[in-house]
Amino acid sequence: MKGDFRLMSKLGILKELWDFLRVRKKWWLTPIIIMLLLLGALIFFTQSSAVAPFIYTLF
C-alpha cells in the first residue's frame, strides 16, 4: 500500500514539473533537467561496478 503512494507521489512531482514547464514556457530548463537525470543515473548504476573508480575520476 505504501509503495503505491510513493509511486503516485513521484509521478505527481513529474506531472507538476511538466505542467510548470508547459504553462510558464520554461523550455530552456528541459536540457538541464535531462542532463541532471542522466548524470544521476550514471552515478547510480556505476557505484557498485568495477568501472566506478574510472567514472569518479571524471569529476
C-alpha positions in Angstrom: 0.0 0.0 0.0 2.8 2.4 0.9 4.7 1.6 -2.3 1.7 2.7 -4.4 1.6 6.0 -2.6 5.3 6.6 -3.1 4.9 5.8 -6.8 2.0 8.2 -7.2 3.9 10.8 -5.2 6.8 10.6 -7.6 4.6 10.6 -10.6 2.8 13.6 -9.2 6.0 15.5 -8.9 6.9 14.8 -12.5 3.4 15.8 -13.6 3.7 19.1 -11.7 7.1 19.7 -13.2 5.8 19.1 -16.7 2.8 21.4 -16.1 5.2 24.1 -14.8 7.4 23.9 -17.9 4.4 23.8 -20.3 2.4 26.7 -18.7 5.3 29.0 -17.9 7.1 28.3 -21.2 10.4 27.4 -19.4 11.6 25.1 -22.1 15.2 26.1 -21.6 15.1 24.1 -18.3 14.4 20.9 -20.1 18.0 20.1 -21.2 19.3 21.0 -17.8 16.9 18.6 -16.1 17.6 15.8 -18.7 21.4 16.2 -18.1 20.9 16.1 -14.3 18.8 12.9 -14.6 21.4 11.2 -16.9 24.3 12.2 -14.6 22.4 10.8 -11.6 21.6 7.6 -13.4 25.3 7.2 -14.4 26.4 7.6 -10.8 23.7 5.3 -9.5 24.4 2.5 -12.0 28.2 2.6 -11.7 28.6 2.9 -8.0 28.8 -0.8 -7.4 30.7 -1.8 -10.6 34.3 -2.2 -11.5 34.0 0.9 -13.6 33.2 3.2 -10.7 36.8 4.4 -9.9 37.2 5.5 -13.5 33.9 7.3 -13.6 34.6 9.2 -10.3 37.9 10.4 -11.7 36.0 12.4 -14.4 34.5 14.6 -11.7 
